[in-house]
Structures are given as C-alpha cells and as structure tokens.
Amino acid sequence: MRVLLVGGGGREHALAAAIAASPRLTRLWCAPGNAGIAAVAPCVPIGPEDIAGLVGFARANAVDLVVVGPEAPLVGGLADACAAAAIACFGPSAAAARLEGSKAFAKSVCAEAGVPTAVSATFDDADAALDHVRATGAPIVVKADGLAAGKGVVVAATVAEAEAAVIAMLRDRVHGAAGDRVVIEECLVGREVSFFALCDGDRAVAFGAAADHKRVGDGDLGPNTGGMGAYSPPAGFTPALEEEVMARIVRPTLAAMTRRGAPFRGVLFCGLMLTTDGPRLIEFNVRFGDPECQALMLRAEGDVLAALAACARGALESATIRLRDDASVVVVMAARGYPGAYAKGSEIAGLEDAAALPGVRVFHAGTRAEGGRILADGGRVLGIGATGATVAEARARAYAAVDLVRWPEGFCRRDIAARA
C-alpha cells in the first residue's frame, strides 16, 4: 500500500513510525514532515492546507491512502478532494469535520443525539453575549466557534474575564472569522480525559484514552498550550467507563451524522470531563490529539495502517488493533518563550543517547535538519516518550531520557503524569 501522510508535527511522527511498521506498506511519503519523520519516510514540501498540491502528488504517485494528521485540511475539504480523485482518505469529509470546525454545529449534533455535554448558548452579537454572561455569572467558558489554532477557548473565573473574552472575539476580531460566533457554556468540573474511537461511517471501535497537560507550567499554571505532555491509560478510566462513552457519546453521534448525510470516517476525539454525574463531552476533535497520539501509538498493538485503511474504506470490522496493557508517558520539550514568542534555530544534541534508553522513543515536532545538526524550528519541538509496566515506570524512563537531551534553549514541565 502506498501512503501519503499529511502533517509535520509530533503526532505525524508517531503515525509515520506506526505506519512504517505495517507489513502492508510499500511506500510512505509525508508532507511536509520534519527532521524525525525524514528518517522514516521521504518528506515532500507541500503544506497541509495545499489541497490541490496534496491531491496532485497523490495522483502522480499512485497513492492508495492519504492519512491526514491536522484538522485544518479536513475542515478545508481534503477528504472530499481525495474522494473526487478516487483516493481513499483517513479523515472525515468537510461536512463531517464540522464537528471540530464549528462548536455551534457540534452542540446541535449533541442536542439531536442526546449526548451529555455542557449547557450552552451561541451568539453572534456582542451585546447579547455580554448580557448572557452577566445573567449567568462565573466561572463560565467562552469559545470561538471556528478553528482558532487552539487559542479560541477562555475558561473565565470571573465575569470580567468572560466579558473581555467576548469583546476580544466578537468586537476586536482577535480570531478573525473563527470568532464570528461564540459559544458560551457552563464550566464543567471534574477530571479531563481524551478518548478516541476509530469510525468507518457506520461502526465505531474504541481506540483508548489518554490524559494531557495543557498549561505551560508545573502545577497546571500559566497559559494554555497545544499540550505539554500526556500519559495513557488515564487513572480510573475503566472498561465500563469506556463502554459508557461509546454508548452515550460516540455511537449516538455517528448515527446523528449519518442522518444528516455526513457519515463520519476517521478518528473521533472526544474531549471528556469525568464529572460526578458521569462523563460529559467538552468538545469533539476530528483527528488524533497531539501529544495524545504519541502516547497511544507507543501502546498500539496490531497493524495500524490496516486499521486506518479499514476506516477509510468503510470496513472497520476487518481491523484488528488494540492497545497493550502497559503504560506510556510523553513529555514535550518546547522552545523557551512558548506559547508566546520564541526563537528558532537553536541546536539540539543528545537525541541518540536519549533514544537508546530502554522503552524510549523520541518524537520530533518542530525540528529541521541542517548540516548534520538537528535545529529547533517551532514552539513544541520534541516529545520524549516511554513505555513501562506502570505509569510510574514509564514516567521515570521518559524523564531519564529528557535529562540526556542537551538543549539549553528548551524547557519542559517536570510533573507530567505525576498525579497518575
């Protein structure tokens, strides 16, 4: 099978490594890739949102399957363009990707399907939104309706914070068109878990759960990021809880999307809050999380490529993939200054020493190779992953590997998975 993987982050490095291990693979490319992915597959200089360029490359190289990592090309219609070219694609159509592309749309699907989620209201008028915030009180959550590169959610502890978020989104247009509407919802209380299900339009199979750490600093302090680390499995996420999520959230959502003429194929990422009343949906994503994907792929057992292809072709019953009973931890190393301004181009050393430790895998995210050196080329730059019999063992191995990386311009949280 000839495969084109779209994306260039740590998630895509984890997917590339898993796909490369499949006996079904004959050729793998990645667009645009990174320095770590280049050791697994040739990288081609096509951006993930260059839909015409990606489909043109896939046609010219007789690609059998396109695997899409990030959300933007899915919302932009990459899967639809692949379908028009008779190329299988792991990832939903643009109509189905609205589950992530529009939070208001996702809320309407939840209402139709009876999915337990936060009570919410949607506004495109700032005055009406402000009146709602003042009448409801805080804590309260303000979300830009569209894709905002992970920066469109404000968990406001006070009414003043919520008012500022509404004004920034609807009046000051800080997120552009993504903030044409806002969804304002109750602030759920509990423990967050990321849950993933593989879907083929009609069927869904649980692919496991992970817990990530969004805040930049130890103790969950500081601004939100794309994710500073993750571990799997989350403590207390039992098989019974997994089945409850499948029965109350995943399967009803798939049925609702099919009724709407937009059957969902790909991976459905359910951001959950485990409350005293059971699991409730925070939001949907239509792709693997990052760094949750790295944690899951470290535990994946079976042919990952076969499972992705089965989803794309509506034949999920033929897939045999599961997660091993061990644990995994991923620690993200980021450039100093992230998630604010940061410098690029600093050299990273010691990666081979880190990767040589037992159970350790180094995932590249924002890197580039130059003159035989590995240079930082992004905000989140590396994911140092490890497996172990327990979360504690995996965590110890991951941090032992982190300590071998020589990169003075980088930093990481030191408490990933500590509470697990």
C-alpha positions in Angstrom: 0.0 0.0 0.0 1.3 3.4 -1.0 0.6 6.1 1.7 0.8 9.9 1.9 0.8 11.2 5.5 -0.2 14.9 5.8 1.3 17.0 8.6 4.6 17.8 10.2 4.3 17.6 14.0 4.9 15.0 16.7 1.5 13.4 16.0 2.6 12.8 12.5 6.0 11.4 13.5 4.1 8.9 15.8 1.8 7.9 12.9 4.7 7.6 10.5 6.5 5.2 12.8 3.4 3.1 13.3 2.5 3.1 9.6 6.1 2.2 8.6 5.9 -0.9 10.8 3.0 -2.3 8.8 3.7 -5.3 6.5 1.1 -3.8 4.1 3.2 -0.7 3.4 5.1 -0.5 0.2 5.9 3.3 0.1 5.3 6.1 2.5 5.7 9.9 2.0 5.0 12.7 4.4 4.0 16.3 3.5 5.7 18.4 4.8 7.2 16.2 7.5 10.1 17.1 9.9 13.6 16.0 10.7 12.5 13.0 12.6 9.9 11.9 10.1 12.6 12.1 7.4 14.3 9.1 9.0 11.2 7.1 8.4 9.8 8.5 5.1 10.8 11.0 2.3 9.4 14.4 3.1 7.8 16.4 0.3 7.5 20.3 0.5 3.7 20.6 0.3 1.8 22.4 3.1 -1.0 20.6 4.8 -3.6 23.1 3.6 -2.4 23.0 -0.1 -5.2 20.6 -1.0 -4.7 20.8 -4.8 -1.0 20.1 -4.3 -1.5 17.1 -2.0 -4.1 15.5 -4.3 -1.9 16.2 -7.3 1.0 14.5 -5.6 -1.2 11.5 -4.5 -2.4 11.1 -8.1 1.0 11.4 -9.7 2.5 8.8 -7.3 -0.4 6.3 -7.3 -1.1 6.8 -3.6 -3.6 4.3 -2.2 -4.3 6.0 1.1 -4.0 9.6 2.3 -3.7 9.8 6.2 -4.5 13.3 7.5 -2.9 14.4 10.8 -4.1 18.1 11.4 -7.7 19.4 11.5 -7.4 22.4 9.1 -7.1 20.4 5.8 -10.0 18.2 6.9 -12.2 21.2 7.6 -11.0 22.6 4.3 -12.1 19.6 2.3 -9.1 17.4 1.7 -11.0 14.2 2.2 -13.6 15.4 -0.3 -10.9 16.2 -2.9 -9.4 12.8 -2.4 -12.8 11.2 -2.9 -13.3 13.1 -6.1 -9.9 11.7 -7.3 -10.9 8.2 -6.2 -8.2 8.1 -3.5 -9.0 6.7 -0.1 -8.6 9.1 2.8 -8.4 8.5 6.6 -10.2 11.5 7.8 -13.8 12.9 7.6 -15.4 14.9 4.8 -15.6 18.7 5.3 -19.3 18.3 6.3 -18.4 15.7 9.0 -15.3 17.7 10.1 -17.7 20.5 11.2 -17.8 18.6 14.5 -14.5 20.3 15.1 -14.7 23.2 12.7 -17.8 24.7 14.3 -18.5 24.3 18.0 -22.1 25.6 17.5 -22.6 22.8 14.9 -21.2 20.2 17.4 -23.6 21.4 20.1 -26.5 21.0 17.7 -25.5 17.4 17.0 -25.2 16.7 20.7 -28.7 18.1 21.2 -30.1 15.9 18.5 -28.2 12.8 19.6 -28.8 13.3 23.4 -25.1 13.5 24.1 -24.4 14.7 27.6 -22.5 18.0 27.4 -22.2 21.4 28.9 -25.3 23.6 28.8 -24.6 26.4 26.2 -25.8 29.3 24.1 -24.5 30.6 20.8 -24.1 34.3 19.9 -23.0 36.5 17.0 -24.0 39.8 18.7 -21.6 41.1 21.4 -24.2 42.9 23.4 -26.4 39.8 23.7 -23.4 37.7 24.6 -22.4 40.1 27.3 -26.0 40.2 28.7 -25.9 36.4 28.9 -22.5 36.3 30.7 -23.8 38.8 33.3 -27.0 37.0 33.9 -25.3 33.6 34.2 -22.2 34.5 36.2 -18.8 32.8 36.5 -17.0 30.5 36.2 -18.0 30.3 32.6 -16.4 29.3 29.3 -16.2 31.4 26.2 -15.3 29.6 22.9 -14.7 30.9 19.4 -17.0 28.9 17.1 -14.4 28.1 14.5 -10.8 26.9 14.3 -8.5 29.2 16.3 -5.3 27.3 16.4 -6.0 26.1 20.0 -6.3 29.7 21.3 -10.1 30.2 21.0 -11.2 29.0 24.4 -11.3 31.1 27.6 -12.2 29.5 30.9 -13.2 32.6 32.7 -13.0 32.6 36.5 -14.8 36.0 36.7 -17.5 37.8 34.8 -14.9 40.5 33.9 -12.7 37.8 32.3 -15.6 36.5 30.3 -16.7 39.9 29.2 -13.1 40.6 28.0 -13.2 37.3 26.0 -16.5 38.2 24.4 -15.3 41.6 23.4 -11.9 40.3 22.1 -13.7 37.7 19.9 -16.8 39.4 18.6 -15.7 43.1 18.6 -11.9 43.1 18.3 -11.9 40.1 16.0 -8.8 38.6 17.5 -9.6 35.2 15.9 -10.9 36.6 12.6 -13.7 34.7 11.0 -13.3 31.9 13.6 -14.8 34.3 16.1 -17.8 35.3 14.0 -19.8 33.4 16.6 -19.1 32.4 20.2 -20.4 29.5 22.2 -20.8 30.3 25.9 -21.2 27.4 28.2 -21.2 26.2 31.8 -17.8 25.4 33.3 -17.8 21.6 33.9 -16.0 20.3 37.0 -14.1 17.0 37.2 -11.2 15.3 35.5 -10.4 15.7 31.8 -9.7 12.7 29.6 -9.1 12.4 25.9 -11.0 9.5 24.3 -10.5 8.2 20.8 -12.7 6.0 18.6 -12.0 4.7 15.1 -15.0 5.2 12.9 -16.0 4.0 9.3 -19.3 5.9 8.9 -21.4 3.1 10.4 -19.3 1.5 13.0 -17.0 2.6 15.8 -14.3 0.8 17.8 -12.8 2.2 20.9 -9.1 3.0 20.5 -8.3 4.1 24.0 -7.8 7.1 26.2 -5.1 9.4 27.3 -4.8 12.4 29.6 -2.9 15.5 28.6 -1.5 18.6 30.3 -2.4 21.9 28.6 -0.9 24.5 30.9 2.6 25.6 30.2 3.9 25.4 33.8 4.2 22.8 36.6 1.2 22.5 38.8 -1.1 23.4 35.8 -0.1 27.1 35.9 0.3 29.6 33.2 -1.3 29.9 29.8 -2.8 27.1 27.8 -0.7 25.4 25.1 -1.2 22.8 22.5 -0.2 20.2 25.1 2.9 19.8 27.3 2.7 16.1 27.8 0.4 13.1 28.0 0.0 9.7 29.5 -2.0 6.6 28.8 -4.1 5.0 30.2 -5.7 7.6 32.5 -6.1 6.5 36.1 -9.6 5.1 36.8 -10.7 5.0 33.1 -12.3 1.5 33.4 -13.7 -0.7 30.6 -17.1 0.1 32.0 -16.5 3.8 31.6 -15.2 3.3 28.1 -18.4 1.5 27.1 -20.5 4.2 28.7 -18.7 6.8 26.5 -19.2 4.6 23.4 -22.9 4.1 24.2 -23.8 7.6 25.2 -21.5 9.8 23.1 -19.8 8.0 20.2 -22.5 5.8 18.7 -25.3 8.4 19.0 -23.0 11.0 17.3 -22.2 8.6 14.5 -25.9 7.9 14.0 -26.8 11.6 14.0 -24.1 12.4 11.5 -25.4 9.7 9.2 -28.9 11.1 9.4 -27.5 14.4 8.4 -26.0 13.0 5.3 -22.4 13.4 6.6 -21.3 10.0 7.8 -18.1 10.2 9.9 -15.0 8.3 8.9 -11.7 8.7 10.7 -10.9 9.1 14.4 -13.4 10.8 16.6 -11.6 12.5 19.5 -14.0 13.1 22.5 -12.7 15.6 25.0 -14.4 14.5 28.2 -14.9 15.8 31.7 -15.5 13.0 34.2 -18.0 14.6 36.5 -19.9 13.2 39.5 -22.8 12.7 37.1 -20.7 10.7 34.6 -18.7 11.6 31.5 -19.8 14.7 29.7 -18.5 16.0 26.4 -16.3 19.1 26.4 -15.7 19.2 22.6 -15.1 17.0 19.6 -12.0 16.9 17.5 -11.8 15.1 14.2 -8.2 13.9 14.4 -5.7 12.4 16.8 -4.6 14.7 19.6 -1.0 15.9 20.0 0.7 14.7 22.2 -2.0 12.1 23.0 -1.4 10.4 19.6 2.2 9.7 20.6 1.1 8.1 23.9 -1.4 5.9 22.1 0.9 4.8 19.3 3.5 3.8 21.9 0.9 1.3 23.2 -0.6 0.3 19.8 -0.6 -3.4 19.0 -1.5 -4.7 15.6 -1.4 -3.3 12.1 -2.2 0.5 12.5 -2.1 1.0 8.7 -4.7 -1.7 8.2 -7.0 -0.1 10.7 -6.7 3.3 9.2 -7.4 1.9 5.7 -10.4 0.0 7.1 -11.9 3.2 8.4 -11.3 5.0 5.1 -13.0 2.2 3.2 -16.0 1.6 5.4 -14.7 -1.8 6.5 -13.8 -1.4 10.2 -14.9 -4.9 11.0 -11.8 -6.1 9.3 -9.4 -4.1 11.6 -7.6 -5.8 14.4 -5.9 -3.3 16.6 -5.8 -2.7 20.3 -3.7 -1.1 23.0 -1.3 -3.2 25.1 -1.8 -3.3 28.8 1.4 -1.4 29.5 1.5 2.4 30.1 3.1 5.3 28.2 4.2 8.8 29.1 5.2 11.6 26.7 7.0 14.8 27.9 7.0 17.7 25.5 10.1 19.8 25.2 9.4 23.3 23.9 11.4 26.4 23.0 11.8 28.9 25.7 9.1 31.6 25.5 6.5 29.2 24.2 3.5 29.6 23.9 4.5 33.2 23.5 7.3 34.5 21.3 10.2 32.1 20.9 13.4 31.8 18.8 14.1 29.2 16.2 17.4 27.7 15.1 19.0 26.6 18.3 20.9 23.2 18.1 19.6 20.1 19.9 22.0 17.4 20.9 21.9 14.1 22.8 18.9 12.7 21.0 20.6 9.4 20.1 21.6 8.9 23.8 18.0 9.6 24.9 16.5 7.2 22.3 18.9 4.4 23.3 17.3 4.1 26.8 15.0 1.1 27.3 11.4 1.7 26.3 12.1 5.3 25.0 11.1 6.8 21.7 11.9 10.4 20.6 9.3 12.1 18.5 10.1 15.2 16.5 7.6 18.0 16.2 9.2 21.4 15.4 12.6 20.4 14.1 14.7 20.7 10.9 18.0 19.1 9.8 20.8 21.4 8.7 24.4 20.4 8.1 24.1 17.2 10.0 22.6 19.0 13.0 19.1 19.0 14.4 17.7 22.5 15.0 14.6 23.7 16.7 12.1 25.0 14.3 8.9 25.5 16.3 7.3 26.1 19.6 6.7 22.5 20.7 9.9 20.8 19.4 10.2 17.3 20.8 8.1 14.7 22.5 10.1 12.3 24.7 8.0 9.2 25.0 8.5 6.0 27.0 6.6 2.9 27.9 6.6 0.8 31.2 4.7 -1.7 33.1 3.1 1.2 35.0 2.7 4.9 34.5 5.3 5.5 37.2 7.9 3.3 35.4 7.1 5.0 32.0 7.4 8.4 33.6 10.8 7.6 35.1 12.1 6.4 31.8 10.8 9.5 30.0 12.4 11.9 32.3 15.7 10.0 32.3 15.7 10.4 28.6 14.8 14.1 28.9 17.8 14.6 31.1 20.1 13.3 28.3 18.9 15.9 25.8 21.3 18.8 25.5 19.3 21.8 24.6 19.8 24.9 26.8 17.2 26.9 24.8 14.5 24.4 25.6 12.3 23.5 28.6 9.7 21.1 29.8 7.3 20.5 32.6 8.7 18.3 35.3 5.3 17.0 36.6 3.8 15.2 33.6 1.8 12.2 34.9 3.0 12.9 38.4 -0.6 12.7 39.9 -1.3 9.5 38.0 
